[in-house]
């Protein structure tokens, strides 16, 4: 499951198989319709450089309270550091491999370092 809505929150990539994020792999969703509006995102594995990158064009019609993205390292490694738009990000649950992006209103780039 790549897009899941629950109440005021939007969950992305919650059931992504680890194998889908091997180095060089890409997951892409374009113009998916949600209660919150249209959403597009791309997840690119650049593990040879030490990170997985997630780009998001969030829904704007009814912005969700929180947008969560699950990023599963193919070998089960834990997240060391997360950046959102080039800045260190604190909304990270390393146990669940989950990043809480909060409410977004613009194109956003997330980098998860391992």
KOLZAKE-848856 format. One record per atom (N, C-alpha, C): atom name; x, y, z; residue in one letter. Coordinates in Angstrom, 3 decimals, padded with zeros to 6 digits. Atoms other than C-alpha are relative to their C-alpha. Example, Ala and Ser with C-alpha at 12.3 -4.5 7.8 and 13.67 -1.06 7.14 Angstrom:
<rs>
{'N', {000.890, -001.190, 000.000}, 'A'}
{'CA', {012.300, -004.500, 007.800}, 'A'}
{'C', {000.900, 001.200, 000.000}, 'A'}
{'N', {-000.820, -001.190, -000.060}, 'S'}
{'CA', {013.670, -001.060, 007.140}, 'S'}
{'C', {-000.770, 001.090, 000.730}, 'S'}
</rs>
This chain:
<rs>
{'N', {000.845, -001.173, 000.000}, 'X'}
{'CA', {000.000, 000.000, 000.000}, 'X'}
{'C', {000.899, 001.247, 000.000}, 'X'}
{'N', {-000.839, -001.184, 000.126}, 'X'}
{'CA', {001.548, 003.288, -001.104}, 'X'}
{'C', {-000.659, 001.273, 000.522}, 'X'}
{'N', {000.717, -001.190, -000.483}, 'X'}
{'CA', {-001.157, 005.833, -000.149}, 'X'}
{'C', {-001.158, -000.478, 000.874}, 'X'}
{'N', {001.010, 000.433, -000.963}, 'X'}
{'CA', {-003.355, 005.409, 002.935}, 'X'}
{'C', {-000.447, 001.206, 000.815}, 'X'}
{'N', {000.571, -001.100, -000.775}, 'X'}
{'CA', {-005.675, 007.890, 004.657}, 'X'}
{'C', {-000.603, -000.552, 001.284}, 'X'}
{'N', {000.646, 000.370, -001.260}, 'X'}
{'CA', {-006.712, 007.691, 008.295}, 'X'}
{'C', {-000.304, 001.276, 000.763}, 'X'}
{'N', {000.407, -001.235, -000.668}, 'X'}
{'CA', {-008.699, 010.526, 009.834}, 'X'}
{'C', {000.603, 001.206, -000.695}, 'X'}
{'N', {-000.616, -001.211, 000.546}, 'X'}
{'CA', {-006.775, 013.783, 009.356}, 'X'}
{'C', {001.426, -000.221, -000.496}, 'X'}
{'N', {-001.390, 000.303, 000.344}, 'X'}
{'CA', {-003.514, 012.002, 008.487}, 'X'}
{'C', {000.113, -000.787, -001.302}, 'X'}
{'N', {-000.294, 000.687, 001.255}, 'X'}
{'CA', {-001.974, 010.714, 005.271}, 'X'}
{'C', {001.282, -000.802, 000.195}, 'X'}
{'N', {-001.136, 000.900, -000.155}, 'X'}
{'CA', {000.403, 007.737, 005.280}, 'X'}
{'C', {000.481, -000.444, -001.382}, 'X'}
{'N', {-000.583, 000.343, 001.290}, 'X'}
{'CA', {002.774, 007.018, 002.399}, 'X'}
{'C', {001.019, -001.128, 000.152}, 'X'}
{'N', {-000.969, 001.103, 000.105}, 'X'}
{'CA', {004.712, 003.851, 001.533}, 'X'}
{'C', {000.030, -000.893, 001.235}, 'X'}
{'N', {000.032, 000.779, -001.238}, 'X'}
{'CA', {003.603, 002.032, 004.689}, 'X'}
{'C', {000.289, -001.484, -000.221}, 'X'}
{'N', {-000.191, 001.436, 000.235}, 'X'}
{'CA', {003.720, -001.442, 003.095}, 'X'}
{'C', {000.980, -000.261, -001.151}, 'X'}
{'N', {-000.978, 000.158, 001.072}, 'X'}
{'CA', {006.612, -000.951, 000.687}, 'X'}
{'C', {000.959, -001.140, 000.343}, 'X'}
{'N', {-000.978, 001.065, -000.254}, 'X'}
{'CA', {008.677, -004.155, 000.406}, 'X'}
{'C', {001.421, 000.559, 000.024}, 'X'}
{'N', {-001.385, -000.458, -000.106}, 'X'}
{'CA', {012.302, -003.649, 001.440}, 'X'}
{'C', {000.739, -000.127, -001.335}, 'X'}
{'N', {-000.685, 000.272, 001.272}, 'X'}
{'CA', {013.456, -005.116, -001.867}, 'X'}
{'C', {-000.204, 001.126, -001.022}, 'X'}
{'N', {000.276, -001.092, 000.938}, 'X'}
{'CA', {011.863, -002.193, -003.727}, 'X'}
{'C', {000.944, 001.181, 000.178}, 'X'}
{'N', {-000.878, -001.134, -000.264}, 'X'}
{'CA', {014.451, 000.146, -002.180}, 'X'}
{'C', {001.482, -000.359, -000.068}, 'X'}
{'N', {-001.409, 000.304, 000.244}, 'X'}
{'CA', {017.654, -001.549, -003.282}, 'X'}
{'C', {000.635, 001.166, -000.741}, 'X'}
{'N', {-000.708, -001.120, 000.620}, 'X'}
{'CA', {020.304, 000.899, -004.495}, 'X'}
{'C', {-000.353, 000.135, -001.478}, 'X'}
{'N', {000.336, -000.293, 001.388}, 'X'}
{'CA', {019.279, 002.543, -007.772}, 'X'}
{'C', {-001.478, -000.128, -000.339}, 'X'}
{'N', {001.433, 000.192, 000.247}, 'X'}
{'CA', {015.563, 001.712, -007.432}, 'X'}
{'C', {-000.783, 001.289, 000.222}, 'X'}
{'N', {000.889, -001.154, -000.139}, 'X'}
{'CA', {012.735, 004.255, -007.749}, 'X'}
{'C', {-001.442, -000.474, 000.146}, 'X'}
{'N', {001.449, 000.177, -000.121}, 'X'}
{'CA', {009.118, 004.239, -006.590}, 'X'}
{'C', {-000.609, 001.337, -000.371}, 'X'}
{'N', {000.593, -001.254, 000.463}, 'X'}
{'CA', {006.915, 006.814, -008.297}, 'X'}
{'C', {-001.517, -000.098, -000.007}, 'X'}
{'N', {001.460, -000.117, 000.020}, 'X'}
{'CA', {003.298, 007.823, -007.735}, 'X'}
{'C', {-000.313, 001.396, -000.519}, 'X'}
{'N', {000.344, -001.300, 000.582}, 'X'}
{'CA', {001.827, 010.594, -009.897}, 'X'}
{'C', {-001.500, 000.228, 000.035}, 'X'}
{'N', {001.389, -000.453, 000.022}, 'X'}
{'CA', {-001.438, 012.447, -009.402}, 'X'}
{'C', {-000.981, -000.999, 000.596}, 'X'}
{'N', {000.920, 000.891, -000.712}, 'X'}
{'CA', {-002.986, 010.032, -006.931}, 'X'}
{'C', {-001.070, 000.846, 000.670}, 'X'}
{'N', {001.120, -000.723, -000.586}, 'X'}
{'CA', {-006.405, 011.184, -005.801}, 'X'}
{'C', {-000.195, -000.451, 001.443}, 'X'}
{'N', {000.276, 000.289, -001.407}, 'X'}
{'CA', {-006.945, 011.423, -002.040}, 'X'}
{'C', {-001.081, 000.959, 000.485}, 'X'}
{'N', {000.962, -000.915, -000.613}, 'X'}
{'CA', {-009.516, 013.045, 000.233}, 'X'}
{'C', {000.608, 001.397, 000.133}, 'X'}
{'N', {-000.694, -001.258, -000.230}, 'X'}
{'CA', {-006.900, 015.758, 000.812}, 'X'}
{'C', {000.336, 000.749, -001.289}, 'X'}
{'N', {-000.364, -000.573, 001.296}, 'X'}
{'CA', {-006.333, 016.403, -002.895}, 'X'}
{'C', {000.988, -000.902, -000.719}, 'X'}
{'N', {-000.940, 000.778, 000.801}, 'X'}
{'CA', {-003.937, 015.175, -005.563}, 'X'}
{'C', {001.384, -000.001, 000.641}, 'X'}
{'N', {-001.345, 000.131, -000.559}, 'X'}
{'CA', {-000.518, 013.909, -004.489}, 'X'}
{'C', {000.900, -000.724, -000.993}, 'X'}
{'N', {-001.022, 000.685, 000.790}, 'X'}
{'CA', {002.655, 012.926, -006.324}, 'X'}
{'C', {001.244, -000.121, 000.870}, 'X'}
{'N', {-001.262, 000.160, -000.712}, 'X'}
{'CA', {005.855, 011.518, -004.868}, 'X'}
{'C', {000.903, -001.003, -000.702}, 'X'}
{'N', {-001.036, 000.852, 000.552}, 'X'}
{'CA', {009.086, 009.794, -005.807}, 'X'}
{'C', {000.929, -000.397, 001.138}, 'X'}
{'N', {-000.997, 000.447, -000.968}, 'X'}
{'CA', {011.358, 007.679, -003.639}, 'X'}
{'C', {001.131, -000.634, -000.800}, 'X'}
{'N', {-001.164, 000.481, 000.736}, 'X'}
{'CA', {014.866, 007.104, -004.990}, 'X'}
{'C', {001.031, -000.529, 000.981}, 'X'}
{'N', {-001.021, 000.584, -000.844}, 'X'}
{'CA', {017.343, 004.754, -003.392}, 'X'}
{'C', {001.377, 000.357, -000.548}, 'X'}
{'N', {-001.373, -000.375, 000.350}, 'X'}
{'CA', {020.847, 006.198, -003.485}, 'X'}
{'C', {000.915, -000.513, 001.109}, 'X'}
{'N', {-000.728, 000.581, -001.123}, 'X'}
{'CA', {022.299, 003.846, -000.908}, 'X'}
{'C', {001.504, -000.075, -000.246}, 'X'}
{'N', {-001.439, -000.038, 000.272}, 'X'}
{'CA', {025.672, 003.799, -002.688}, 'X'}
{'C', {000.590, 001.333, 000.488}, 'X'}
{'N', {-000.420, -001.303, -000.535}, 'X'}
{'CA', {025.825, 007.453, -001.515}, 'X'}
{'C', {-000.419, 000.153, 001.467}, 'X'}
{'N', {000.339, 000.006, -001.419}, 'X'}
{'CA', {024.406, 006.570, 001.919}, 'X'}
{'C', {-001.383, 000.506, 000.363}, 'X'}
{'N', {001.320, -000.528, -000.352}, 'X'}
{'CA', {020.819, 007.806, 001.644}, 'X'}
{'C', {-001.087, -000.483, -000.965}, 'X'}
{'N', {001.195, 000.167, 000.830}, 'X'}
{'CA', {017.296, 007.342, 000.291}, 'X'}
{'C', {-000.668, 001.362, -000.037}, 'X'}
{'N', {000.597, -001.326, 000.179}, 'X'}
{'CA', {015.611, 010.447, -001.118}, 'X'}
{'C', {-001.485, -000.150, -000.321}, 'X'}
{'N', {001.447, 000.005, 000.191}, 'X'}
{'CA', {011.886, 011.171, -001.028}, 'X'}
{'C', {-000.427, 001.410, -000.387}, 'X'}
{'N', {000.515, -001.302, 000.454}, 'X'}
{'CA', {010.313, 014.024, -003.037}, 'X'}
{'C', {-001.505, -000.061, -000.026}, 'X'}
{'N', {001.442, -000.006, -000.159}, 'X'}
{'CA', {006.735, 015.043, -002.467}, 'X'}
{'C', {-000.609, 001.309, -000.462}, 'X'}
{'N', {000.888, -001.128, 000.293}, 'X'}
{'CA', {004.191, 017.378, -004.011}, 'X'}
{'C', {-001.271, -000.302, 000.786}, 'X'}
{'N', {001.090, 000.368, -000.917}, 'X'}
{'CA', {001.648, 017.358, -001.156}, 'X'}
{'C', {-001.369, 000.435, -000.516}, 'X'}
{'N', {001.357, -000.426, 000.349}, 'X'}
{'CA', {-002.119, 017.592, -001.488}, 'X'}
{'C', {-000.297, 001.355, 000.635}, 'X'}
{'N', {000.232, -001.370, -000.472}, 'X'}
{'CA', {-003.342, 021.170, -001.132}, 'X'}
{'C', {-001.468, 000.350, 000.236}, 'X'}
{'N', {001.422, -000.341, -000.123}, 'X'}
{'CA', {-007.167, 021.065, -001.310}, 'X'}
{'C', {-000.450, 000.021, 001.453}, 'X'}
{'N', {000.290, 000.122, -001.434}, 'X'}
{'CA', {-007.657, 019.887, 002.302}, 'X'}
{'C', {001.263, -000.562, 000.656}, 'X'}
{'N', {-001.273, 000.532, -000.488}, 'X'}
{'CA', {-004.132, 019.614, 003.721}, 'X'}
{'C', {-000.163, -000.891, 001.232}, 'X'}
{'N', {000.069, 000.870, -001.172}, 'X'}
{'CA', {-003.724, 016.676, 006.115}, 'X'}
{'C', {000.725, 000.622, 001.185}, 'X'}
{'N', {-000.654, -000.484, -001.211}, 'X'}
{'CA', {-002.736, 017.372, 009.701}, 'X'}
{'C', {001.450, -000.468, 000.035}, 'X'}
{'N', {-001.342, 000.590, 000.042}, 'X'}
{'CA', {000.271, 015.068, 009.314}, 'X'}
{'C', {000.142, -000.861, -001.244}, 'X'}
{'N', {-000.361, 000.918, 001.078}, 'X'}
{'CA', {001.958, 013.333, 006.419}, 'X'}
{'C', {001.136, -000.853, 000.537}, 'X'}
{'N', {-001.004, 000.948, -000.462}, 'X'}
{'CA', {003.877, 010.226, 007.420}, 'X'}
{'C', {000.535, -000.777, -001.202}, 'X'}
{'N', {-000.591, 000.834, 001.041}, 'X'}
{'CA', {006.311, 008.392, 005.145}, 'X'}
{'C', {000.858, -001.065, 000.675}, 'X'}
{'N', {-000.792, 001.110, -000.523}, 'X'}
{'CA', {007.764, 004.986, 005.914}, 'X'}
{'C', {001.087, -000.318, -001.012}, 'X'}
{'N', {-001.150, 000.272, 000.864}, 'X'}
{'CA', {011.232, 004.363, 004.523}, 'X'}
{'C', {000.736, -001.201, 000.581}, 'X'}
{'N', {-000.548, 001.267, -000.479}, 'X'}
{'CA', {012.465, 000.779, 004.851}, 'X'}
{'C', {001.296, -000.333, -000.721}, 'X'}
{'N', {-001.298, 000.358, 000.573}, 'X'}
{'CA', {016.156, 000.120, 004.270}, 'X'}
{'C', {-000.050, -001.476, -000.405}, 'X'}
{'N', {000.087, 001.384, 000.463}, 'X'}
{'CA', {016.526, -003.090, 002.207}, 'X'}
{'C', {000.699, -001.015, 000.903}, 'X'}
{'N', {-000.709, 000.906, -000.908}, 'X'}
{'CA', {018.913, -004.560, 004.798}, 'X'}
{'C', {-000.414, 000.210, 001.449}, 'X'}
{'N', {000.508, -000.229, -001.347}, 'X'}
{'CA', {016.958, -003.310, 007.826}, 'X'}
{'C', {000.830, 000.959, 000.836}, 'X'}
{'N', {-000.823, -000.948, -000.755}, 'X'}
{'CA', {019.535, -000.660, 008.804}, 'X'}
{'C', {-000.864, 001.130, 000.543}, 'X'}
{'N', {000.737, -001.097, -000.628}, 'X'}
{'CA', {018.368, 002.135, 011.099}, 'X'}
{'C', {000.397, 001.350, -000.578}, 'X'}
{'N', {-000.243, -001.378, 000.421}, 'X'}
{'CA', {018.035, 005.755, 010.076}, 'X'}
{'C', {000.981, 000.641, 000.978}, 'X'}
{'N', {-000.936, -000.730, -000.849}, 'X'}
{'CA', {020.947, 007.862, 011.383}, 'X'}
{'C', {-000.364, 001.470, 000.102}, 'X'}
{'N', {000.191, -001.449, 000.106}, 'X'}
{'CA', {019.896, 011.320, 010.240}, 'X'}
{'C', {-001.014, 000.255, -001.099}, 'X'}
{'N', {001.008, -000.352, 001.011}, 'X'}
{'CA', {016.970, 012.886, 008.345}, 'X'}
{'C', {000.048, 001.500, -000.235}, 'X'}
{'N', {000.081, -001.407, 000.407}, 'X'}
{'CA', {016.897, 016.176, 006.431}, 'X'}
{'C', {-001.288, 000.228, -000.767}, 'X'}
{'N', {001.159, -000.427, 000.782}, 'X'}
{'CA', {013.809, 017.961, 005.142}, 'X'}
{'C', {000.352, 001.363, -000.574}, 'X'}
{'N', {-000.387, -001.227, 000.710}, 'X'}
{'CA', {014.544, 020.633, 002.541}, 'X'}
{'C', {001.346, 000.548, 000.503}, 'X'}
{'N', {-001.361, -000.369, -000.374}, 'X'}
{'CA', {018.201, 020.637, 003.624}, 'X'}
{'C', {000.242, 000.279, 001.465}, 'X'}
{'N', {-000.153, -000.270, -001.439}, 'X'}
{'CA', {017.565, 021.002, 007.369}, 'X'}
{'C', {-000.257, -001.264, 000.812}, 'X'}
{'N', {000.178, 001.160, -000.876}, 'X'}
{'CA', {017.855, 018.453, 010.156}, 'X'}
{'C', {-001.449, -000.081, 000.466}, 'X'}
{'N', {001.400, 000.219, -000.341}, 'X'}
{'CA', {014.480, 016.935, 011.003}, 'X'}
{'C', {-000.103, -000.882, 001.239}, 'X'}
{'N', {000.148, 000.717, -001.266}, 'X'}
{'CA', {013.355, 015.726, 014.429}, 'X'}
{'C', {-001.166, -000.996, 000.005}, 'X'}
{'N', {001.197, 000.835, -000.020}, 'X'}
{'CA', {010.027, 014.036, 013.566}, 'X'}
{'C', {000.236, -001.392, -000.550}, 'X'}
{'N', {-000.408, 001.301, 000.516}, 'X'}
{'CA', {011.542, 010.573, 013.165}, 'X'}
{'C', {-000.205, -001.076, 001.060}, 'X'}
{'N', {000.144, 001.177, -000.851}, 'X'}
{'CA', {010.581, 007.206, 014.672}, 'X'}
{'C', {000.847, -001.105, -000.637}, 'X'}
{'N', {-000.912, 000.967, 000.622}, 'X'}
{'CA', {013.565, 004.957, 013.899}, 'X'}
{'C', {-000.473, -001.436, 000.189}, 'X'}
{'N', {000.526, 001.351, -000.240}, 'X'}
{'CA', {011.880, 001.885, 015.418}, 'X'}
{'C', {-000.991, -000.412, -001.096}, 'X'}
{'N', {001.041, 000.289, 001.000}, 'X'}
{'CA', {008.964, 002.105, 012.971}, 'X'}
{'C', {000.411, 000.424, -001.408}, 'X'}
{'N', {-000.517, -000.468, 001.290}, 'X'}
{'CA', {011.105, 003.575, 010.135}, 'X'}
{'C', {-000.944, 001.040, -000.611}, 'X'}
{'N', {001.048, -000.934, 000.365}, 'X'}
{'CA', {008.657, 006.471, 009.991}, 'X'}
{'C', {000.449, 001.443, 000.204}, 'X'}
{'N', {-000.304, -001.425, -000.084}, 'X'}
{'CA', {009.129, 010.179, 009.276}, 'X'}
{'C', {-001.326, 000.752, -000.008}, 'X'}
{'N', {001.194, -000.838, -000.061}, 'X'}
{'CA', {006.386, 012.615, 010.344}, 'X'}
{'C', {000.368, 001.363, -000.572}, 'X'}
{'N', {-000.294, -001.269, 000.670}, 'X'}
{'CA', {006.494, 015.561, 007.939}, 'X'}
{'C', {-000.937, 001.119, 000.428}, 'X'}
{'N', {000.963, -001.015, -000.416}, 'X'}
{'CA', {003.627, 017.379, 009.629}, 'X'}
{'C', {-000.894, 000.386, -001.164}, 'X'}
{'N', {000.842, -000.516, 001.068}, 'X'}
{'CA', {001.455, 019.525, 007.372}, 'X'}
{'C', {000.881, 000.768, -000.986}, 'X'}
{'N', {-000.848, -000.615, 001.032}, 'X'}
{'CA', {003.050, 020.615, 004.078}, 'X'}
{'C', {-000.847, 000.768, -001.005}, 'X'}
{'N', {000.716, -000.767, 001.024}, 'X'}
{'CA', {002.072, 023.227, 001.506}, 'X'}
{'C', {000.863, 000.295, -001.220}, 'X'}
{'N', {-000.877, -000.218, 001.159}, 'X'}
{'CA', {004.945, 023.025, -001.009}, 'X'}
{'C', {000.820, -001.250, -000.288}, 'X'}
{'N', {-000.893, 001.085, 000.399}, 'X'}
{'CA', {007.276, 020.689, -002.857}, 'X'}
{'C', {001.051, -000.199, 001.095}, 'X'}
{'N', {-000.892, 000.304, -001.117}, 'X'}
{'CA', {009.424, 018.949, -000.253}, 'X'}
{'C', {000.940, -001.134, -000.372}, 'X'}
{'N', {-001.005, 001.041, 000.232}, 'X'}
{'CA', {012.626, 016.904, -000.425}, 'X'}
{'C', {000.497, -000.496, 001.355}, 'X'}
{'N', {-000.428, 000.643, -001.243}, 'X'}
{'CA', {013.477, 014.455, 002.343}, 'X'}
{'C', {001.165, -000.925, -000.327}, 'X'}
{'N', {-001.114, 000.940, 000.139}, 'X'}
{'CA', {016.809, 012.649, 002.676}, 'X'}
{'C', {000.165, -000.742, 001.306}, 'X'}
{'N', {-000.189, 000.862, -001.146}, 'X'}
{'CA', {017.189, 009.717, 005.018}, 'X'}
{'C', {001.377, -000.633, -000.131}, 'X'}
{'N', {-001.386, 000.494, 000.033}, 'X'}
{'CA', {020.815, 008.867, 005.810}, 'X'}
{'C', {000.134, -001.233, 000.891}, 'X'}
{'N', {-000.236, 001.254, -000.726}, 'X'}
{'CA', {022.025, 005.449, 006.960}, 'X'}
{'C', {001.472, -000.176, 000.316}, 'X'}
</rs>
